[in-house]
Amino acid sequence: MDSPLSKRYYRLSRASIGYLRFILESYDGLLFARTLDSVGALVEIAYPPSRAVDAEALLTALSAEIPLLEVPPPPAEDYRPL
């Protein structure tokens, strides 16, 4: 079954993970974040497709503050789906 959420994956500095999560959580329900690899600083960002315009605008704005490197999705067997 496919997820009802759109997902993007980013690598960023480990020190920025907490800040990113804090900012995303302040937008109550717009985006959801989970750290897939705390050592490698790999983060999954998910959002409802109906909120894509707002979610992607926020991610663009955040990338001006935090270097976010978008990466391809990791192999499905490595992480449980959100």
Secondary structure, 3 states (H helix, E strand, C coil): CCCCCEEEEEECCHHHHHHHHHHHHHCCCCCEEEEEECCCCEEEEEECHHHHHHHHHHHHHHHHHCCCEEECCCCHHHCCCC
